[in-house]
Structures are given as C-alpha cells and as structure tokens.
Amino acid sequence: MQILEAEVTDSNHLKLLSPIGLPPGSKIKISVEDPCDISDERETWLRLSLKNFESAFGDDEPEYSPGMIKELNKEFKP
C-alpha cells in the first residue's frame, strides 16, 4: 500500500504530487481525509510527543556519572 498526496483540481479530478507507477487503466481505491481532521490529529500527536519528550528529558532526569556507564559508545564524539 502507498500513501500519496494529490491536489484537487476540480470536483472530479486529482493531480498526483508524485508519480504512482501504475499503468493507465489500473483500478485504485482512494481514501480522502478531511484537512481539519488532519490538523486535529497532528495536534494530538504533537502534544503526546512533547509529553513523552518532557518525561524522558525533563528536570526530573537524573544525572549519570561516568561510573554508571556500563559500555562506552565508541562512535560518540562530544
């Protein structure tokens, strides 16, 4: 399954923003999302992300001393 974006050109036509890679005459199914719903969903995801980010990196986050490190990350460059 692919998720593609398209521009509505009129009430009967869509213009794909990128090629679909199917031959002419192929049958496809289209699911249409209301842009208002997308904004609400995005807002919900952003709030959830921020909440989890704050719990992982907030003021309560303990300080880790070098003695607590079990295995050094050899690729880390400060």
Backbone as JSON Lines, residues from 0, in Angstrom:
{"i":0,"aa":"M","n":[0.85,-1.18,0.0],"ca":[0.0,0.0,0.0],"c":[0.89,1.24,0.0]}
{"i":1,"aa":"Q","n":[0.49,2.23,-0.77],"ca":[1.19,3.51,-0.82],"c":[0.27,4.59,-0.29]}
{"i":2,"aa":"I","n":[0.84,5.58,0.35],"ca":[0.07,6.77,0.72],"c":[0.64,7.9,-0.12]}
{"i":3,"aa":"L","n":[-0.2,8.49,-0.94],"ca":[0.21,9.54,-1.86],"c":[-0.56,10.81,-1.58]}
{"i":4,"aa":"E","n":[0.03,11.93,-1.93],"ca":[-0.67,13.2,-1.83],"c":[-1.09,13.64,-3.22]}
{"i":5,"aa":"A","n":[-2.23,14.33,-3.27],"ca":[-2.73,14.83,-4.54],"c":[-3.4,16.18,-4.3]}
{"i":6,"aa":"E","n":[-3.47,16.94,-5.36],"ca":[-4.14,18.24,-5.34],"c":[-5.49,18.07,-6.03]}
{"i":7,"aa":"V","n":[-6.55,18.59,-5.42],"ca":[-7.87,18.55,-6.04],"c":[-7.91,19.66,-7.09]}
{"i":8,"aa":"T","n":[-8.06,19.29,-8.37],"ca":[-8.09,20.29,-9.43],"c":[-9.52,20.76,-9.72]}
{"i":9,"aa":"D","n":[-10.49,19.86,-9.55],"ca":[-11.9,20.21,-9.61],"c":[-12.66,19.08,-8.92]}
{"i":10,"aa":"S","n":[-13.98,19.12,-8.92],"ca":[-14.76,18.14,-8.16],"c":[-14.63,16.7,-8.68]}
{"i":11,"aa":"N","n":[-14.04,16.5,-9.85],"ca":[-13.89,15.16,-10.43],"c":[-12.45,14.72,-10.67]}
{"i":12,"aa":"H","n":[-11.48,15.6,-10.42],"ca":[-10.11,15.27,-10.8],"c":[-9.11,15.59,-9.69]}
{"i":13,"aa":"L","n":[-8.08,14.73,-9.64],"ca":[-6.96,14.92,-8.73],"c":[-5.68,15.0,-9.55]}
{"i":14,"aa":"K","n":[-4.71,15.76,-9.06],"ca":[-3.39,15.81,-9.69],"c":[-2.41,15.26,-8.66]}
{"i":15,"aa":"L","n":[-1.8,14.1,-8.97],"ca":[-0.84,13.5,-8.06],"c":[0.39,14.38,-7.93]}
{"i":16,"aa":"L","n":[0.93,14.47,-6.71],"ca":[2.12,15.27,-6.49],"c":[3.4,14.49,-6.81]}
{"i":17,"aa":"S","n":[3.27,13.17,-6.97],"ca":[4.4,12.34,-7.4],"c":[3.85,11.19,-8.24]}
{"i":18,"aa":"P","n":[4.66,10.63,-9.14],"ca":[4.18,9.55,-9.99],"c":[3.74,8.33,-9.17]}
{"i":19,"aa":"I","n":[2.72,7.65,-9.68],"ca":[2.18,6.49,-8.96],"c":[2.78,5.18,-9.44]}
{"i":20,"aa":"G","n":[3.32,5.14,-10.64],"ca":[3.99,3.94,-11.14],"c":[3.05,2.81,-11.52]}
{"i":21,"aa":"L","n":[1.84,3.11,-11.9],"ca":[0.88,2.1,-12.36],"c":[0.52,2.38,-13.81]}
{"i":22,"aa":"P","n":[0.22,1.34,-14.57],"ca":[-0.14,1.57,-15.97],"c":[-1.52,2.22,-16.1]}
{"i":23,"aa":"P","n":[-1.74,2.96,-17.19],"ca":[-3.05,3.56,-17.43],"c":[-4.14,2.49,-17.4]}
{"i":24,"aa":"G","n":[-5.28,2.85,-16.83],"ca":[-6.41,1.92,-16.74],"c":[-6.42,1.11,-15.46]}
{"i":25,"aa":"S","n":[-5.35,1.23,-14.65],"ca":[-5.31,0.5,-13.37],"c":[-6.41,1.0,-12.46]}
{"i":26,"aa":"K","n":[-7.01,0.11,-11.71],"ca":[-8.04,0.47,-10.74],"c":[-7.37,0.67,-9.38]}
{"i":27,"aa":"I","n":[-7.72,1.76,-8.7],"ca":[-7.18,2.04,-7.38],"c":[-8.32,2.43,-6.45]}
{"i":28,"aa":"K","n":[-8.07,2.38,-5.16],"ca":[-9.01,2.86,-4.16],"c":[-8.41,4.1,-3.52]}
{"i":29,"aa":"I","n":[-9.25,5.08,-3.24],"ca":[-8.78,6.34,-2.67],"c":[-9.52,6.59,-1.37]}
{"i":30,"aa":"S","n":[-8.78,6.94,-0.35],"ca":[-9.35,7.33,0.94],"c":[-9.1,8.82,1.1]}
{"i":31,"aa":"V","n":[-10.13,9.6,1.37],"ca":[-9.99,11.05,1.46],"c":[-10.1,11.48,2.93]}
{"i":32,"aa":"E","n":[-9.09,12.21,3.39],"ca":[-9.1,12.73,4.75],"c":[-9.48,14.2,4.73]}
{"i":33,"aa":"D","n":[-10.3,14.58,5.67],"ca":[-10.68,15.98,5.83],"c":[-9.48,16.74,6.39]}
{"i":34,"aa":"P","n":[-9.04,17.83,5.74],"ca":[-7.87,18.58,6.24],"c":[-8.03,19.03,7.69]}
{"i":35,"aa":"C","n":[-9.25,19.32,8.12],"ca":[-9.48,19.72,9.52],"c":[-9.15,18.56,10.45]}
{"i":36,"aa":"D","n":[-9.52,17.35,10.08],"ca":[-9.22,16.18,10.9],"c":[-7.72,15.95,10.98]}
{"i":37,"aa":"I","n":[-7.02,16.19,9.89],"ca":[-5.57,16.01,9.86],"c":[-4.92,16.97,10.86]}
{"i":38,"aa":"S","n":[-5.38,18.23,10.89],"ca":[-4.81,19.21,11.81],"c":[-5.05,18.8,13.26]}
{"i":39,"aa":"D","n":[-6.26,18.3,13.56],"ca":[-6.57,17.86,14.92],"c":[-5.71,16.67,15.31]}
{"i":40,"aa":"E","n":[-5.55,15.72,14.38],"ca":[-4.73,14.55,14.67],"c":[-3.27,14.95,14.87]}
{"i":41,"aa":"R","n":[-2.79,15.85,14.03],"ca":[-1.4,16.31,14.16],"c":[-1.2,16.98,15.51]}
{"i":42,"aa":"E","n":[-2.15,17.81,15.91],"ca":[-2.07,18.49,17.21],"c":[-2.0,17.48,18.35]}
{"i":43,"aa":"T","n":[-2.82,16.43,18.26],"ca":[-2.83,15.38,19.29],"c":[-1.48,14.68,19.35]}
{"i":44,"aa":"W","n":[-0.92,14.33,18.19],"ca":[0.38,13.66,18.15],"c":[1.49,14.57,18.69]}
{"i":45,"aa":"L","n":[1.43,15.85,18.36],"ca":[2.44,16.78,18.86],"c":[2.39,16.9,20.38]}
{"i":46,"aa":"R","n":[1.17,16.99,20.94],"ca":[1.02,17.05,22.4],"c":[1.58,15.79,23.06]}
{"i":47,"aa":"L","n":[1.25,14.63,22.49],"ca":[1.73,13.36,23.04],"c":[3.26,13.28,22.95]}
{"i":48,"aa":"S","n":[3.81,13.71,21.83],"ca":[5.27,13.69,21.65],"c":[5.95,14.58,22.68]}
{"i":49,"aa":"L","n":[5.41,15.77,22.87],"ca":[6.01,16.71,23.83],"c":[5.94,16.15,25.24]}
{"i":50,"aa":"K","n":[4.81,15.55,25.59],"ca":[4.65,14.97,26.93],"c":[5.7,13.88,27.16]}
{"i":51,"aa":"N","n":[5.88,13.0,26.19],"ca":[6.86,11.92,26.33],"c":[8.29,12.45,26.3]}
{"i":52,"aa":"F","n":[8.54,13.47,25.5],"ca":[9.86,14.08,25.47],"c":[10.21,14.67,26.83]}
{"i":53,"aa":"E","n":[9.22,15.39,27.42],"ca":[9.45,16.0,28.73],"c":[9.69,14.96,29.81]}
{"i":54,"aa":"S","n":[8.99,13.83,29.72],"ca":[9.19,12.79,30.74],"c":[10.57,12.14,30.58]}
{"i":55,"aa":"A","n":[11.08,12.09,29.37],"ca":[12.39,11.48,29.14],"c":[13.54,12.44,29.41]}
{"i":56,"aa":"F","n":[13.33,13.73,29.16],"ca":[14.42,14.69,29.26],"c":[14.08,15.88,30.14]}
{"i":57,"aa":"G","n":[13.11,15.73,31.04],"ca":[12.68,16.83,31.9],"c":[13.63,17.08,33.06]}
{"i":58,"aa":"D","n":[13.2,17.97,33.96],"ca":[14.01,18.34,35.12],"c":[14.22,17.16,36.07]}
{"i":59,"aa":"D","n":[13.33,16.16,36.03],"ca":[13.46,15.0,36.93],"c":[14.54,14.03,36.46]}
{"i":60,"aa":"E","n":[15.04,14.23,35.27],"ca":[16.02,13.29,34.7],"c":[17.26,13.26,35.58]}
{"i":61,"aa":"P","n":[17.66,12.08,36.05],"ca":[18.84,12.0,36.91],"c":[20.12,12.29,36.12]}
{"i":62,"aa":"E","n":[21.12,12.76,36.85],"ca":[22.42,12.96,36.24],"c":[23.17,11.63,36.32]}
{"i":63,"aa":"Y","n":[23.79,11.25,35.25],"ca":[24.53,10.0,35.22],"c":[26.02,10.27,35.31]}
{"i":64,"aa":"S","n":[26.66,9.63,36.27],"ca":[28.1,9.8,36.43],"c":[28.83,8.83,35.5]}
{"i":65,"aa":"P","n":[30.09,9.11,35.17],"ca":[30.84,8.19,34.32],"c":[30.91,6.77,34.9]}
{"i":66,"aa":"G","n":[30.87,6.64,36.23],"ca":[30.92,5.33,36.85],"c":[29.69,4.49,36.6]}
{"i":67,"aa":"M","n":[28.59,5.12,36.18],"ca":[27.34,4.39,35.93],"c":[27.3,3.81,34.52]}
{"i":68,"aa":"I","n":[28.24,4.2,33.67],"ca":[28.24,3.74,32.28],"c":[28.75,2.32,32.22]}
{"i":69,"aa":"K","n":[27.94,1.42,31.66],"ca":[28.32,0.01,31.56],"c":[29.14,-0.28,30.3]}
{"i":70,"aa":"E","n":[28.8,0.4,29.22],"ca":[29.5,0.17,27.95],"c":[29.62,1.5,27.23]}
{"i":71,"aa":"L","n":[30.83,1.87,26.85],"ca":[31.06,3.13,26.16],"c":[30.6,3.04,24.71]}
{"i":72,"aa":"N","n":[30.04,4.14,24.22],"ca":[29.67,4.25,22.81],"c":[30.91,4.77,22.08]}
{"i":73,"aa":"K","n":[31.56,3.92,21.34],"ca":[32.81,4.27,20.66],"c":[32.61,5.31,19.56]}
{"i":74,"aa":"E","n":[31.37,5.45,19.08],"ca":[31.1,6.41,18.0],"c":[30.76,7.8,18.53]}
{"i":75,"aa":"F","n":[30.56,7.92,19.85],"ca":[30.18,9.21,20.43],"c":[31.33,10.19,20.35]}
{"i":76,"aa":"K","n":[31.03,11.4,19.86],"ca":[32.01,12.47,19.79],"c":[31.41,13.7,20.45]}
{"i":77,"aa":"P","n":[31.92,14.1,21.63],"ca":[31.35,15.27,22.34],"c":[31.57,16.57,21.61]}
